[in-house]
C-alpha cells in the first residue's frame, strides 16, 4: 500500500521539508489545470447552449434557391431565372408537404432604417401576417402588440427594441438614407428573443414587415428568399425533405433549391466551436509545459540536494528501482498537489468564466462539461510524473561512493 | 574463529583513470579474512584503506584480481545481486554515521528490514537493537540531527546489525567521536565480535586498532604487514 511505503513517506517528508519551493512549482500545474479545464468547460457550455437553441427549431426545414448552381462566373441568368424560390416551386413544396407541416414563405434583405433620428441597418423580413404567429412570439412587456400586422406596421426584434428603447407604437422609417421617400411605419409589437436559431430567421436584431409591403418596397414578388416548413413530427423530417427534393429538384444535376435543416447547421456550429475550444485548450496546455519545466527544475534541485542521502540509500542496499520510485513519488505528490488545488480552483474560476461569457450556467454541472476538471487534473499529474522521470533516473544511477563523498 | 574465509582477495588491483594519469589505489593485494575474525586495517592517508573498504563493501569492483565474499565472486554478480549482498550480508558503519536525515532513529534502523522484507517491522527487532546499543524509545523517535554524535553512531550500529549480517565493516567508526564515546562504541563492536560477527575496522588510531585480533597495514596500496 502506497501510504505504508517507506519511499512514499520519504517523498512526502522531502516535499514538506521544501514546502515553499514545492508549492511554487506546483502553482504552474495549478495554472495549467485551471486553464485547460476552464477553457474546456467554456467551450462545452457554448456547444451545449447552441445545441439547445438550435434544437428549438429542429423541426424546421429551410428551402432556399440553389444560387450556387445558377451558372458559372460571369453567367447572366435569363429573364426566367429567379434569385429566390419561385411560386411554382412553392406550390410543389406545399403539395409535397401536404398535411404533414406548415409552409411559410419568407422574404428577407439587408435594409436601412431610422429610429428617433438614429440610422440603423439590419435584416428585414417580409412575412405573411397569417404566418408570423406560427413561429414567432411577442414580448408583451413592451406594450400589447399583435402579430397580425398591416402594411403600415412592423415587428421589431428584442435586442433592437432594447438598443433603441422601442415600445409598441414607436415610429420607424425604413429605406435608403439617401432616398427621399422613406415610409414611416408603426411598431405593432416586440418579438421575444430567439438567440441562435437554425431556421434562418434571426429576428433579435431584425425588423419583420408585412410581405405585401415588403414586395411593394423591395420588389421580387413571388421570389421568396427562403421557404420554411415546420413539420408536425420531427422524426418524419427526412421523409418530407426527400418528398420535396423529388418534387422540386427534378433535374438531379442542377437542383433548383437547396434543402437544409437544423441537424446540418448544428453539426457545423458544434464542429466550429469544438475546433475553437481545442485551440484555446492547447494554449492553456502551453502553461502546463511551462509547469513541466518548473517541476523538472525542482526535481533536479531535490536530487542535487540529496546526493549524499542517495549515496547512503544505495550503500546500505537500496535497489536502483526503489530510489527511482522515491523520486517518482515526489513528482507525483507535486502533481497531485497542483492538480488538486487546480481542480478546486477550476470549479470556481470555470463557473465564473462560463457565467460571464455565456450568461448561463445551466449546463455547467453536466457530465460533458464537468468532466474537464478530472481530465485536466489527470493531465497535470501525468505531466508532473513525466517531468520526474529523468531526475529519478539520474538519482538511481549515481555512483554510491561519489554520492557519499559529496557534502 | 573458524578457518572458513568469509572474504578472500586474490591479487586484487584497483586503478583509477584520472586526467593526470592512472592511479593505482590497491596494488596486487591478496589476503583472507576468516569468519568471526576481528581485523583492523591501518595505514597513512592515501594508502588505499578507503578503496579497500569500498571493495569489501561491494560499493566498487576490482580492476583485476578476484574478490570473493561469502564464497561468491563479486565480479560475476549482477548489480542487483551486489545490492542484495550489501543489504543482507554486510553491515556498514561509517565515520560520519550517514543516517537518513528524513527518518527518525527508529525508522533508520527499521529501513534495512523494510528493504529486505518489503514491509514494516512488526517483530520489534528494531526497538530491541536500539535498546541494546543504548537508545531508548523516546530517543528513537528523534531525527538524526536531534541526536549527539555518539547517539547517531549507536543508531548506525543498530542499523548495520538489523539484517543480521555476517560481516561488519567499520570505516573510522570513532573518528568523529570524543575518546570516551569512542571507547563505548568499541565495546559494542567487541560485543558483536563475541557474538560471532566478522568485524573489519579501518582506523588511524593505534589504541583503537588494539581491540582487533589482527592488523593489516597498507602502504601505497600494498599490504605491508599482516
Interface residues (C-beta under 8 A of the other chain):
Chain A: X4 X6 X10 X13 X14 X17 X308 X309 X311 X312 X313 X314 X315 X316 X317 X318 X319 X320 X322 X400 X401 X404
Chain B: X54 X57 X59 X60 X79 X80 X83 X84 X86 X87 X88 X92 X94 X98 X99 X100 X101 X102 X103 X107 X111 X112 X114 X115 X116 X119 X120 X159 X163
